[in-house]
């Protein structure tokens, strides 16, 4: 995962930031580096919005808090998406990539 062009730091034993969409319930959940987030989403064609996300409120190391802020800001600014193979890009209204993810199997 990367947000605003900055890859998420990875270390052994730590959770990676991620996002999951539940198409039946129109719900999105995930982990943004320090906190869990959740809420609804609206999708029509390639248009995508996540207007009202909520999250837990834990504090963490400054570098993870910075990543989390960029991640949540990217989600709030998302207006569309693009999928190529196993990669998802969240885009703003000008088509600029705000965040990128690579699909992984759920364990």
FILO-931599 format. One line per field, with one value per residue (C-alpha): x, y, z; residue in three letters; residue number from 1. Coordinates in nm, 4 decimals, always signed. Example, Ala and Ser with C-alpha at 12.3 -4.5 7.8 and 13.67 -1.06 7.14 Angstrom:
px	(+1.2300,+1.3670);
py	(-0.4500,-0.1060);
pz	(+0.7800,+0.7140);
aa	(ALA,SER);
i	(1,2);
This chain:
px	(+0.0000,+0.1099,-0.0586,+0.0381,+0.3301,+0.4784,+0.4920,+0.3709,+0.6607,+0.6730,+0.8312,+0.8154,+0.5139,+0.3359,-0.0016,+0.0011,-0.2465,-0.5289,-0.8828,-1.1724,-1.4971,-1.8121,-2.0265,-2.3346,-2.3487,-2.1842,-1.9401,-1.5684,-1.3337,-0.9616,-0.6523,-0.4720,-0.1408,-0.2461,-0.6268,-0.9105,-1.1611,-1.5086,-1.8063,-2.0202,-1.9250,-2.1050,-2.0078,-2.1441,-1.9323,-1.5818,-1.7088,-1.6332,-1.6930,-1.6429,-1.8128,-1.8508,-1.5695,-1.5072,-1.2029,-1.0688,-0.8591,-0.5306,-0.2021,+0.1129,+0.4673,+0.4947,+0.5874,+0.2805,+0.0536,+0.1796,+0.1088,-0.2338,-0.3227,-0.2238,-0.4167,-0.7401,-0.7116,-0.6743,-0.9864,-1.1896,-1.0738,-1.1397,-1.3874,-1.3039,-1.0920,-0.9002,-0.8110,-0.5304,-0.4712,-0.4374,-0.3718,-0.6268,-0.5724,-0.7915,-0.8127,-0.9130,-1.1385,-0.8462,-0.7509,-0.4414,-0.3621,-0.4115,-0.3447,-0.2411,-0.3051,-0.2131,-0.4702,-0.3811,-0.5623,-0.7463,-0.6011);
py	(+0.0000,+0.3544,+0.6874,+1.0136,+0.8304,+0.7149,+0.3368,+0.2021,+0.0881,-0.2863,-0.4714,-0.8270,-0.8935,-0.5628,-0.5250,-0.3659,-0.0899,-0.2322,-0.1786,-0.4218,-0.3601,-0.5601,-0.5231,-0.6847,-0.4436,-0.1468,-0.1224,-0.0526,-0.1555,-0.1483,-0.0618,+0.2683,+0.2047,+0.2665,+0.2548,+0.0556,+0.2421,+0.1615,+0.3134,+0.3041,+0.3622,+0.4653,+0.3184,+0.3698,+0.2516,+0.3710,+0.6490,+0.5774,+0.7824,+0.7070,+1.0111,+0.9152,+0.7026,+0.6603,+0.5181,+0.4139,+0.6822,+0.5242,+0.7119,+0.5655,+0.6505,+0.9780,+0.8092,+0.5838,+0.8714,+1.0658,+0.7677,+0.7214,+1.0879,+1.0671,+0.7403,+0.8726,+1.2006,+0.9987,+0.7946,+1.1098,+1.2694,+0.9607,+1.0119,+0.7123,+0.4002,+0.1971,-0.1732,-0.3270,-0.6952,-0.7267,-0.3545,-0.0956,+0.2775,+0.5311,+0.8521,+1.2126,+1.4209,+1.5061,+1.1371,+1.1636,+0.8486,+0.9098,+0.5562,+0.2226,-0.1282,-0.4778,-0.7541,-1.0258,-1.3347,-1.2957,-1.5268);
pz	(+0.0000,-0.0642,+0.0045,-0.1638,-0.3279,+0.0046,+0.0530,+0.3863,+0.6023,+0.6444,+0.9294,+1.0460,+1.2647,+1.2013,+1.0317,+0.6912,+0.6081,+0.3995,+0.2771,+0.2231,+0.0387,+0.1189,-0.1930,-0.0356,+0.2585,+0.0775,+0.3686,+0.3713,+0.6529,+0.6960,+0.8906,+0.8302,+1.0071,+1.3672,+1.3714,+1.2212,+1.0048,+0.8784,+0.7022,+0.3938,+0.0340,-0.2838,-0.6197,-0.9700,-1.2625,-1.1791,-0.9506,-0.5845,-0.2718,+0.0971,+0.2503,+0.6153,+0.7524,+1.1226,+1.2972,+1.6315,+1.8045,+1.9139,+1.8980,+1.7500,+1.6428,+1.4471,+1.1172,+1.1333,+1.2357,+0.9307,+0.7029,+0.8599,+0.8080,+0.4388,+0.4021,+0.5558,+0.3634,+0.0414,+0.1202,+0.1881,-0.1412,-0.3553,-0.6387,-0.8593,-0.8839,-1.1380,-1.1228,-1.3277,-1.2601,-0.8829,-0.8239,-0.7084,-0.7442,-0.5677,-0.7705,-0.7075,-0.9342,-1.1651,-1.2059,-0.9840,-0.7849,-0.4130,-0.2887,-0.4358,-0.3093,-0.4199,-0.3690,-0.1206,-0.0015,+0.3257,+0.5847);
aa	(UNK,UNK,UNK,UNK,UNK,UNK,UNK,UNK,UNK,UNK,UNK,UNK,UNK,UNK,UNK,UNK,UNK,UNK,UNK,UNK,UNK,UNK,UNK,UNK,UNK,UNK,UNK,UNK,UNK,UNK,UNK,UNK,UNK,UNK,UNK,UNK,UNK,UNK,UNK,UNK,UNK,UNK,UNK,UNK,UNK,UNK,UNK,UNK,UNK,UNK,UNK,UNK,UNK,UNK,UNK,UNK,UNK,UNK,UNK,UNK,UNK,UNK,UNK,UNK,UNK,UNK,UNK,UNK,UNK,UNK,UNK,UNK,UNK,UNK,UNK,UNK,UNK,UNK,UNK,UNK,UNK,UNK,UNK,UNK,UNK,UNK,UNK,UNK,UNK,UNK,UNK,UNK,UNK,UNK,UNK,UNK,UNK,UNK,UNK,UNK,UNK,UNK,UNK,UNK,UNK,UNK,UNK);
i	(1,2,3,4,5,6,7,8,9,10,11,12,13,14,15,16,17,18,19,20,21,22,23,24,25,26,27,28,29,30,31,32,33,34,35,36,37,38,39,40,41,42,43,44,45,46,47,48,49,50,51,52,53,54,55,56,57,58,59,60,61,62,63,64,65,66,67,68,69,70,71,72,73,74,75,76,77,78,79,80,81,82,83,84,85,86,87,88,89,90,91,92,93,94,95,96,97,98,99,100,101,102,103,104,105,106,107);
